[in-house]
Amino acid sequence: MIRHLLHVDFDHQRGLQEQVRESLVNAILGGIFPADTPLPSCRQLASQLQVSRNTTALVFESLVNEGYLISRPRSGYYLHPDYCAPRLSSAAPAPIDGERAPSWGKRLNITPSQQESILKPAGWMNYRYPFIYGQPDTRQFPLASWRSAANWLHGGARDPAWVVDHIDQDVPMLIEQIRTRVLPKRGIVAAPDEILITLGSQNALYLLTRLLMSRQTRIGVENPGFREAINTFMLGESQIVPHPVDEQGIVLNDSPCDYYYVTPGHQVPTGVTMSKARRSQLLSYAAQHDAVIIEDDYDSESNFQANPLPALKASDCSGRVVYVSSLSKALSPGLRLGFMVADPDLIDEARALRRLVYRHPPTNIQYQMAHFLAQGHYETHLRRYRDDSARRWEMLNNALSSLLPECQLLPGSEHANAFWLRTAPHISTQQLTWRAAHTGVLIEPGARHFLDAAPPDNFFRMGFHAINPDAIAPGVDVLRHQLAQMG
C-alpha cells in the first residue's frame, strides 16, 4: 500500500464527515490514487487527520455505496474501476500554424459590461462598517423554519413533483400563496393566470424589455433612478427619458412616453414615497396618453413604514400597470425569487419567453417557498425583520443627526430601507467613498444613479441591514472624521 498524505483545514462550523468526504472525493476525482492500490485504512486516515476511526469508516462506506470505491475483504478499499481510467490531459491543444482566436469584441452585439452599474467590493463582509444597501444580516435568516420547509419537501412519503421538468409552468401552490397572502397586503386582486414567477424583479424587467421595447420605444424613468433597470431597458435600445424626483416622487413633463418605470413605495435611490396626488396624476396621464406603467414594488415585503400606501396596481382600473416584486428581498437575496402581475395576454407571452431562456425557476425552491408561506414562517420572519429594520433606521438616523447634521436627508424619504444623503456642494462623495473604505467604512457614491451629462457628486447612500447594529454609531463617527478632513 502506498501512503497518501491528505490534508484538511477543518472548519469547525461544518461537520467532520462532510469535510473528510469532500477531501477524499477531490483526491479520487483528481487522480491522486493509483488503480489496484489500496487507499489508506480507516485507522491510518483517522490518525493522519486526527479524527475518530468511526468518522473515516462512515465516510469510506458512503463512498462504497455511491460507487466511488470498492471494498475487498482483508485487503482494504480500492478505487472503483470507473475511476481507474487514465485522466485526460487538461493541457490546451497546440494552435495550428496561422490559426487565431476569434475577435470577440467585433462579434458582440451588446456589451453590458461597459454599462454604468452599482458595484460592491467582493469582500464587503470583511469591512468593519459596511453601510451597504441590499445585503441582509445573515444571522437573522430563519434557518430552523427554512430547514423545516425543506424537510417537508424532501419527506419520504411525499411525491417528489419538483424532480420533473415543469416546462413553462409554475408551482400552483406558490401562485396561490402569492395570490391570497402576499398581494392582498398591497391591495392587489389577481387571478392565477395573471401571475408569473421570476428569478427576482430584475428578471421580470428583462422579460418586459424583450417583449415590449425597441428603438422606437420611449420609456420615462426616475432621475436619479435604479441604474440596473435603466441598463436593462437600454439593452432594447429604448429611448430613455429622465424625469426628476422631488419629495412627492416622479415629476411628469409634457413629453409623453410609451412606458413609465417607477418605484413608488420607496423610490430608488432617494427613498421617497410617491404621494397620493402624484399617483393619481401618473395613472390619469398614462390613461390619457395610452401609456403603460411598470411598477417595481421591490421592498413591498420589507417596507417597515407604518400604514404604507397600497400599490399603484391596486388603483389600476384599465390594466395599464404591470407589477413586479420580490419574495426574497427581506428573506435572502440569494434565493432570486420574484413575480410579475399583469394582464393574462402579457403573462402568456412572458411565460413563453421565459421558457426559451430558462424554462422556469427551480421547482424545489418554489415548493419550499410555498410551504414556508403556507405555514406562516414567512410572515413571522417579516414581522421580526421589520421591527429590526425600524430599530436600525432609528439608530442610524440618530447617529447622523448628532454626528453628521450637515448631511441632509431628503424630505419624504423617512423609514426607507436606506439613507440618501446630500453633502456640501464642494464635497466629492466618490473621493469620500475611497477615503472611508480605507478606514473600514463602506458607503455608496450617488453619481451613478443620475442620468445627467454631468451628474452631481455630492450625494451618497447608506444602508443599515448588513452592519452590526453596535457598529452603526462608531461607523458614522469614523465617516465624520473623513468628511471633516475634506474641508
C-alpha positions as CSV (number, residue, x, y, z in Angstrom):
1,M,0.0,0.0,0.0
2,I,1.2,3.5,-0.9
3,R,0.8,6.1,1.8
4,H,-1.0,9.1,0.6
5,L,-1.0,12.3,2.6
6,L,-4.3,14.1,2.8
7,H,-4.7,17.4,4.5
8,V,-7.9,19.0,5.6
9,D,-8.1,22.6,7.1
10,F,-11.1,21.8,9.3
11,D,-13.8,24.4,9.6
12,H,-15.5,24.0,13.0
13,Q,-18.7,25.3,11.6
14,R,-19.0,22.2,9.3
15,G,-19.3,18.5,10.1
16,L,-16.2,16.4,10.2
17,Q,-17.6,13.7,8.0
18,E,-18.6,16.2,5.4
19,Q,-15.1,17.7,5.2
20,V,-13.3,14.3,5.2
21,R,-15.6,13.1,2.5
22,E,-15.0,16.2,0.4
23,S,-11.3,15.8,0.7
24,L,-11.4,12.1,-0.4
25,V,-13.8,12.8,-3.3
26,N,-11.4,15.6,-4.5
27,A,-8.5,13.2,-4.3
28,I,-10.4,10.5,-6.2
29,L,-11.5,12.8,-9.0
30,G,-8.1,14.4,-9.1
31,G,-6.4,11.1,-9.9
32,I,-4.2,11.0,-6.8
33,F,-4.9,7.3,-6.0
34,P,-3.4,4.8,-8.5
35,A,-5.5,1.8,-9.7
36,D,-5.2,-1.5,-7.9
37,T,-3.5,0.1,-4.9
38,P,-5.4,0.2,-1.6
39,L,-6.3,3.6,-0.1
40,P,-5.1,4.4,3.5
41,S,-7.0,2.3,6.0
42,C,-9.7,3.8,8.3
43,R,-7.2,3.7,11.2
44,Q,-4.4,5.3,9.2
45,L,-6.5,8.1,7.8
46,A,-8.1,8.8,11.2
47,S,-4.7,9.1,12.8
48,Q,-3.4,11.3,10.0
49,L,-6.3,13.7,10.1
50,Q,-6.7,13.4,13.9
51,V,-10.4,12.4,13.8
52,S,-12.1,9.3,15.1
53,R,-11.9,6.0,13.3
54,N,-15.7,5.9,13.2
55,T,-15.7,9.1,11.2
56,T,-13.4,7.7,8.5
57,A,-15.2,4.4,8.4
58,L,-18.5,6.0,7.8
59,V,-17.0,8.1,5.0
60,F,-15.5,5.1,3.3
61,E,-18.7,3.2,3.5
62,S,-20.7,6.1,2.0
63,L,-18.2,6.2,-0.9
64,V,-18.6,2.5,-1.5
65,N,-22.4,2.8,-1.5
66,E,-22.1,5.6,-4.1
67,G,-19.7,3.8,-6.4
68,Y,-16.5,5.7,-5.8
69,L,-14.8,2.8,-4.0
70,I,-15.0,-1.0,-3.7
71,S,-14.2,-2.9,-0.6
72,R,-12.1,-6.1,-0.7
73,P,-12.2,-8.2,2.5
74,R,-9.0,-8.3,4.4
75,S,-7.4,-6.1,1.8
76,G,-8.9,-2.6,2.1
77,Y,-10.6,0.0,0.0
78,Y,-9.8,0.5,-3.7
79,L,-10.9,2.8,-6.5
80,H,-14.0,1.6,-8.4
81,P,-13.0,0.7,-12.0
82,D,-14.9,3.7,-13.3
83,Y,-12.3,5.9,-11.6
84,C,-9.3,4.0,-12.7
85,A,-9.2,5.1,-16.3
86,P,-6.3,7.5,-17.3
87,R,-7.3,11.1,-16.9
88,L,-7.5,13.2,-20.0
89,S,-4.8,15.8,-20.2
90,S,-6.0,19.3,-19.2
91,A,-3.4,21.0,-21.4
92,A,-4.8,23.1,-24.2
93,P,-4.1,21.7,-27.7
94,A,-1.3,23.4,-29.6
95,P,-2.5,26.0,-32.1
96,I,-2.4,25.3,-35.8
97,D,0.1,27.5,-37.7
98,G,-1.7,30.7,-38.7
99,E,-4.8,30.0,-36.7
100,R,-6.0,32.8,-34.5
101,A,-8.8,33.1,-31.9
102,P,-12.0,34.9,-32.9
103,S,-12.1,38.6,-32.2
104,W,-15.0,38.6,-29.8
105,G,-15.0,42.4,-29.5
106,K,-16.1,42.6,-33.1
107,R,-18.7,39.9,-32.8
108,L,-20.6,41.2,-29.7
109,N,-23.9,42.9,-30.5
110,I,-24.1,44.3,-27.0
111,T,-21.5,45.0,-24.3
112,P,-23.3,45.0,-20.9
113,S,-20.0,45.1,-19.1
114,Q,-19.5,48.7,-20.3
115,Q,-22.7,50.0,-18.7
116,E,-22.6,52.1,-15.5
117,S,-23.5,49.8,-12.6
118,I,-23.7,49.8,-8.8
119,L,-20.9,47.5,-7.6
120,K,-20.0,46.4,-4.1
121,P,-16.5,45.2,-3.1
122,A,-16.3,41.4,-3.3
123,G,-15.1,41.2,0.3
124,W,-17.6,43.8,1.7
125,M,-18.4,41.5,4.6
126,N,-14.8,41.8,5.9
127,Y,-15.2,45.6,6.3
128,R,-15.8,46.8,9.9
129,Y,-18.5,49.3,8.9
130,P,-20.4,48.0,5.8
131,F,-23.1,50.7,5.3
132,I,-24.1,49.0,2.0
133,Y,-27.6,48.5,0.6
134,G,-29.3,45.3,-0.5
135,Q,-27.4,42.8,1.8
136,P,-29.1,41.4,4.9
137,D,-27.7,40.4,8.3
138,T,-27.2,36.7,7.7
139,R,-27.7,36.0,11.4
140,Q,-31.3,36.8,11.1
141,F,-32.1,34.2,8.4
142,P,-34.8,31.9,9.8
143,L,-32.7,28.8,9.3
144,A,-34.8,26.4,11.5
145,S,-38.1,27.2,9.8
146,W,-36.5,27.2,6.3
147,R,-35.0,23.8,7.2
148,S,-38.4,22.6,8.3
149,A,-39.8,23.6,4.9
150,A,-37.0,21.6,3.2
151,N,-37.8,18.6,5.4
152,W,-41.4,18.8,4.3
153,L,-40.3,18.9,0.7
154,H,-37.9,16.0,0.9
155,G,-40.1,13.8,3.1
156,G,-40.1,10.2,2.0
157,A,-43.9,9.9,1.8
158,R,-44.2,12.9,-0.5
159,D,-44.4,12.6,-4.3
160,P,-41.3,14.4,-5.5
161,A,-43.2,16.5,-8.1
162,W,-40.3,19.0,-8.0
163,V,-38.0,16.5,-9.7
164,V,-39.7,16.6,-13.1
165,D,-39.4,19.4,-15.7
166,H,-42.5,21.6,-15.5
167,I,-41.6,23.1,-18.9
168,D,-43.2,26.5,-18.6
169,Q,-45.5,26.1,-15.6
170,D,-45.1,27.4,-12.1
171,V,-46.0,25.6,-8.9
172,P,-49.7,26.2,-8.3
173,M,-49.3,26.2,-4.5
174,L,-46.9,29.1,-4.7
175,I,-49.1,31.0,-7.1
176,E,-52.0,30.6,-4.7
177,Q,-49.9,31.8,-1.7
178,I,-48.9,34.9,-3.6
179,R,-52.5,35.5,-4.8
180,T,-54.1,35.1,-1.4
181,R,-51.4,36.1,1.1
182,V,-48.9,38.4,-0.5
183,L,-50.9,40.5,-3.0
184,P,-53.8,41.4,-0.7
185,K,-51.4,43.2,1.6
186,R,-50.6,45.6,-1.3
187,G,-54.3,45.9,-2.2
188,I,-54.0,43.8,-5.3
189,V,-56.6,41.3,-6.5
190,A,-55.3,38.9,-9.2
191,A,-56.3,35.7,-10.8
192,P,-53.8,32.8,-11.1
193,D,-53.3,33.4,-14.9
194,E,-52.2,37.0,-14.1
195,I,-49.1,35.9,-12.1
196,L,-45.8,34.7,-13.3
197,I,-42.9,33.5,-11.1
198,T,-39.5,35.1,-12.0
199,L,-35.9,34.9,-10.8
200,G,-36.3,38.2,-9.0
201,S,-37.6,41.6,-10.1
202,Q,-34.6,42.1,-12.3
203,N,-35.5,39.1,-14.4
204,A,-39.1,40.4,-14.8
205,L,-37.7,43.7,-16.1
206,Y,-35.6,41.8,-18.6
207,L,-38.6,39.8,-19.9
208,L,-40.6,43.0,-20.3
209,T,-37.8,44.7,-22.2
210,R,-37.5,41.8,-24.6
211,L,-41.3,41.7,-25.1
212,L,-42.2,45.4,-25.3
213,M,-39.3,47.6,-26.1
214,S,-37.4,48.6,-29.2
215,R,-35.5,51.6,-30.7
216,Q,-38.8,53.4,-31.2
217,T,-39.9,52.9,-27.6
218,R,-39.8,55.9,-25.2
219,I,-39.6,55.0,-21.5
220,G,-39.8,57.5,-18.8
221,V,-37.6,56.8,-15.8
222,E,-36.9,58.5,-12.5
223,N,-33.7,60.6,-12.2
224,P,-31.9,59.7,-10.0
225,G,-33.1,56.1,-10.5
226,F,-32.5,52.4,-10.3
227,R,-29.4,52.0,-12.6
228,E,-29.8,48.3,-13.2
229,A,-33.4,48.7,-14.5
230,I,-32.2,51.5,-16.8
231,N,-29.4,49.3,-18.0
232,T,-31.9,46.6,-18.8
233,F,-34.1,48.9,-20.8
234,M,-31.0,50.1,-22.8
235,L,-30.5,46.5,-24.0
236,G,-33.6,47.0,-26.1
237,E,-32.1,50.3,-27.4
238,S,-35.1,52.2,-26.0
239,Q,-35.1,55.9,-25.7
240,I,-34.6,56.7,-22.0
241,V,-36.4,59.9,-20.9
242,P,-35.3,61.0,-17.4
243,H,-37.9,62.6,-15.1
244,P,-36.8,64.5,-12.0
245,V,-37.8,63.3,-8.5
246,D,-38.9,65.6,-5.7
247,E,-40.3,64.9,-2.2
248,Q,-43.5,63.5,-3.8
249,G,-41.9,61.2,-6.3
250,I,-41.6,61.4,-10.1
251,V,-42.3,64.8,-11.8
252,L,-44.0,64.3,-15.1
253,N,-43.2,66.5,-18.1
254,D,-45.1,67.4,-21.2
255,S,-43.3,64.8,-23.4
256,P,-45.4,61.6,-23.3
257,C,-43.7,58.2,-23.2
258,D,-44.8,54.7,-24.1
259,Y,-43.8,53.3,-20.7
260,Y,-43.1,54.7,-17.3
261,Y,-40.9,52.8,-14.9
262,V,-41.4,53.9,-11.3
263,T,-40.6,52.7,-7.7
264,P,-43.5,54.4,-5.8
265,G,-43.2,52.5,-2.5
266,H,-39.8,53.8,-1.8
267,Q,-38.1,55.5,-4.8
268,V,-34.6,54.1,-5.7
269,P,-32.3,55.6,-4.5
270,T,-33.9,58.5,-2.7
271,G,-36.3,56.5,-0.6
272,V,-39.2,59.0,-1.3
273,T,-42.7,57.6,-1.1
274,M,-44.8,58.7,-4.1
275,S,-47.7,60.9,-2.8
276,K,-51.4,60.1,-3.4
277,A,-51.7,63.1,-5.6
278,R,-48.7,62.2,-7.7
279,R,-50.0,58.6,-8.1
280,S,-53.4,59.8,-9.3
281,Q,-51.7,62.2,-11.7
282,L,-49.5,59.3,-13.1
283,L,-52.4,57.0,-13.6
284,S,-54.5,59.6,-15.3
285,Y,-51.6,60.7,-17.5
286,A,-51.0,57.1,-18.6
287,A,-54.6,56.6,-19.5
288,Q,-54.7,59.9,-21.4
289,H,-51.6,59.1,-23.5
290,D,-52.2,55.3,-23.8
291,A,-49.0,54.5,-21.8
292,V,-48.2,51.6,-19.6
293,I,-46.7,51.9,-16.1
294,I,-44.1,49.3,-14.8
295,E,-44.4,49.4,-11.0
296,D,-41.3,48.0,-9.2
297,D,-42.5,47.3,-5.7
298,Y,-39.1,45.9,-4.7
299,D,-39.4,46.5,-1.0
300,S,-43.1,45.6,-0.6
301,E,-42.4,42.8,1.9
302,S,-39.6,44.7,3.7
303,N,-41.4,48.0,4.0
304,F,-41.5,48.9,7.7
305,Q,-43.2,52.2,7.2
306,A,-46.4,52.5,9.3
307,N,-49.5,52.1,7.2
308,P,-47.8,52.1,3.8
309,L,-49.9,53.3,0.8
310,P,-51.3,50.5,-1.4
311,A,-49.5,49.6,-4.6
312,L,-50.3,51.6,-7.8
313,K,-51.6,48.3,-9.2
314,A,-54.4,48.4,-6.6
315,S,-55.8,51.6,-8.2
316,D,-55.4,50.3,-11.8
317,C,-58.8,50.0,-13.4
318,S,-57.7,49.6,-17.0
319,G,-54.9,47.1,-16.8
320,R,-52.2,49.7,-17.5
321,V,-50.0,48.8,-14.6
322,V,-47.5,45.9,-14.8
323,Y,-46.5,45.0,-11.2
324,V,-43.2,43.3,-10.3
325,S,-41.9,42.5,-6.9
326,S,-39.7,40.1,-4.9
327,L,-40.2,37.3,-2.4
328,S,-36.5,37.1,-1.4
329,K,-35.5,40.8,-0.7
330,A,-36.2,40.5,3.0
331,L,-35.5,36.8,3.3
332,S,-32.4,36.1,1.3
333,P,-31.5,38.0,-1.9
334,G,-29.6,34.9,-3.0
335,L,-32.9,33.0,-3.4
336,R,-33.6,35.1,-6.5
337,L,-37.4,34.6,-6.4
338,G,-39.9,37.2,-7.5
339,F,-43.1,37.6,-9.5
340,M,-44.9,39.6,-12.1
341,V,-48.6,40.5,-12.1
342,A,-50.2,41.7,-15.4
343,D,-52.9,41.0,-18.0
344,P,-53.1,37.3,-18.9
345,D,-52.1,38.0,-22.5
346,L,-48.9,39.6,-21.4
347,I,-48.2,36.9,-18.8
348,D,-48.7,34.2,-21.5
349,E,-46.0,35.8,-23.7
350,A,-43.7,36.4,-20.8
351,R,-44.1,32.7,-19.9
352,A,-43.3,31.6,-23.4
353,L,-40.2,33.9,-23.4
354,R,-39.1,32.6,-20.0
355,R,-39.3,29.0,-21.3
356,L,-36.8,29.9,-24.1
357,V,-34.4,31.5,-21.5
358,Y,-34.5,29.0,-18.6
359,R,-37.9,27.3,-18.8
360,H,-39.0,28.1,-15.2
361,P,-37.5,28.9,-11.8
362,P,-36.4,25.8,-9.8
363,T,-39.5,23.9,-8.7
364,N,-37.9,22.7,-5.5
365,I,-37.4,26.3,-4.4
366,Q,-40.9,27.2,-5.5
367,Y,-42.4,24.3,-3.4
368,Q,-40.2,25.1,-0.4
369,M,-41.2,28.8,-0.5
370,A,-44.9,27.9,-0.9
371,H,-44.8,25.7,2.2
372,F,-42.8,28.4,4.0
373,L,-45.6,30.9,3.2
374,A,-48.4,28.4,4.0
375,Q,-47.0,27.6,7.4
376,G,-46.8,31.3,8.4
377,H,-43.0,31.2,8.7
378,Y,-42.6,33.9,6.1
379,E,-44.9,36.3,7.9
380,T,-43.2,35.6,11.2
381,H,-39.8,36.4,9.7
382,L,-41.1,39.6,8.0
383,R,-42.5,40.8,11.4
384,R,-39.2,40.4,13.0
385,Y,-37.3,41.8,10.0
386,R,-39.5,45.0,10.0
387,D,-39.1,45.5,13.8
388,D,-35.3,45.1,13.4
389,S,-35.3,47.4,10.4
390,A,-37.1,50.1,12.3
391,R,-34.6,49.9,15.2
392,R,-31.7,50.1,12.8
393,W,-33.2,53.0,11.0
394,E,-33.6,54.9,14.2
395,M,-30.0,54.2,15.3
396,L,-28.6,55.4,12.0
397,N,-30.9,58.4,11.9
398,N,-29.9,59.4,15.5
399,A,-26.2,58.9,14.7
400,L,-26.4,61.0,11.6
401,S,-28.4,63.7,13.3
402,S,-25.8,64.1,16.1
403,L,-22.6,63.4,14.3
404,L,-23.3,64.5,10.7
405,P,-26.1,67.1,10.8
406,E,-24.7,68.7,7.6
407,C,-25.7,65.7,5.6
408,Q,-29.3,66.3,4.6
409,L,-32.0,63.6,4.3
410,L,-34.4,64.2,1.5
411,P,-37.9,65.1,2.8
412,G,-40.5,62.3,2.3
413,S,-37.8,59.5,2.5
414,E,-38.3,58.7,6.1
415,H,-38.3,55.0,7.1
416,A,-36.9,53.8,3.7
417,N,-34.5,50.8,3.6
418,A,-31.5,53.1,3.0
419,F,-30.5,56.8,3.6
420,W,-30.0,59.0,0.6
421,L,-27.8,61.9,1.8
422,R,-26.5,65.2,0.4
423,T,-23.2,66.8,1.4
424,A,-22.0,70.3,0.8
425,P,-21.6,71.0,-2.9
426,H,-17.8,71.1,-2.9
427,I,-17.6,67.6,-1.4
428,S,-16.9,64.7,-3.8
429,T,-18.6,61.6,-2.4
430,Q,-16.6,59.4,-4.8
431,Q,-13.5,60.7,-3.1
432,L,-15.2,60.3,0.3
433,T,-16.1,56.7,-0.5
434,W,-12.5,55.9,-1.4
435,R,-11.2,57.6,1.8
436,A,-13.8,56.0,4.0
437,A,-13.1,52.5,2.6
438,H,-9.5,52.7,3.8
439,T,-10.8,53.2,7.3
440,G,-13.2,50.3,7.1
441,V,-16.4,52.3,6.3
442,L,-18.3,51.3,3.1
443,I,-20.8,53.8,1.6
444,E,-22.2,54.1,-1.9
445,P,-21.5,57.2,-4.0
446,G,-24.6,58.6,-5.7
447,A,-23.4,59.9,-9.0
448,R,-24.0,56.7,-10.9
449,H,-27.8,56.9,-10.1
450,F,-28.1,60.1,-12.1
451,L,-28.6,60.3,-15.9
452,D,-27.3,63.9,-16.2
453,A,-24.4,64.6,-18.6
454,A,-22.6,66.0,-15.5
455,P,-24.2,64.2,-12.5
456,P,-23.9,65.8,-9.1
457,D,-21.2,64.3,-7.0
458,N,-22.4,65.3,-3.5
459,F,-24.9,62.5,-2.9
460,F,-24.3,59.1,-1.2
461,R,-26.3,56.2,0.1
462,M,-26.0,54.3,3.3
463,G,-27.7,51.0,4.1
464,F,-28.1,49.6,7.6
465,H,-29.0,45.9,7.3
466,A,-25.6,44.4,6.7
467,I,-23.8,46.2,9.5
468,N,-23.7,45.1,13.2
469,P,-26.1,47.5,15.0
470,D,-23.5,48.2,17.6
471,A,-21.2,49.4,14.9
472,I,-23.6,51.9,13.4
473,A,-22.7,54.9,15.6
474,P,-18.9,54.2,15.7
475,G,-19.0,53.9,11.9
476,V,-20.7,57.2,11.4
477,D,-18.2,58.8,13.7
478,V,-15.3,57.4,11.5
479,L,-17.1,58.8,8.5
480,R,-17.4,62.2,10.2
481,H,-13.7,62.3,10.7
482,Q,-13.1,61.5,7.0
483,L,-15.6,64.1,5.9
484,A,-14.0,66.8,8.2
485,Q,-10.6,66.2,6.6
486,M,-12.0,67.0,3.2
487,G,-12.9,70.5,4.4
